[in-house]
Amino acid sequence: MAKNPEIRQQITQEYGLKTGDEIKQQVQTLTTGTTVGFDPKAFLDELGVPTSEKKSTRPATIQDLKNLTRSLLSEKFQSPA
């Protein structure tokens, strides 16, 4: 079965599995891009004291997480201990 490309394609389509190319593209998107409108400060504010005025988007990419980490570290090292 695994050697027959028609059967593999049928199984992939029936079960909604992603092909190798689709996975590569998704990984590239997650590692190189940032979410438009992602604001680390707003995200942190939302976690601390949620306000109904301003809602942030969740970090969706690796770059978003990097930005969030930088924001956390810069606040930690700038504030008096």
N, C-alpha and C positions, 0 to 999 in steps of 0.2 A: 504494500500500500504506500509506504513512504517514498518509494522510487517512482511512483506514477504521479506525474505533475497534475493530471486532471483530478485525481482523487484528493491530492493535497489542496488544490484550489477550491474544490467543492467543500471540503472540511473547513477551510479558512473562511469561506463566505458564509456557511451555515452557522458557525459558532462565533462570528464576528472577530476573529483573530486578525492581528495586524501582520503585514508582511515585513520582511527585514528592511526594505526601503522605507516603509512608513515609520518604523521604529527609529531608524537612523535620522530621518527628518525631524521627528518629534524630539529626540535627544538634542539635536542641533538647535532647534528652536528654544528649548528650555535652557541651554547653556549659553546662548549668545544674546538673547533678547531680554528686554525688561517689559513689564506690563505697563501700558500707557496709563498714566495717572496714579501709579503706586507712589504713595508718600510714606516713608518709614515713620516719620514723626506722628502723622495722623494715625497710623496703625498702632503705634505704641500708646498714644493717647486713648485710643478706643479700647485697648486692653486694660488700661489703668482706670479710667473713669469714662465709660461710654456716654457720649452726648448724642442727642437726636439731631443736632444741627449739622454735624459733619461725620459722614461715614467713609472710612477708607476701604480700599480693596485689599484682599488677602494677598500675601506674596505667592506668586504663581510660578515664578521661574527662579533659576539658580541666581541670576543677577539680582533679582528682588531680595533674595535671602542675604546675598553679599551686602547689598545696600543697608538692609535692616541690621546686620551684624556690625557694620561700620558705625551706624547711628548709635547702636547700643554701646559700643566700645568708646566712642567719642564722648558720650554723655557720662560714662563711668569715670573716665580719666580727667574730664574737665570739672566735674563736681567735687567739692571739698569732701574729703573722707572723714 
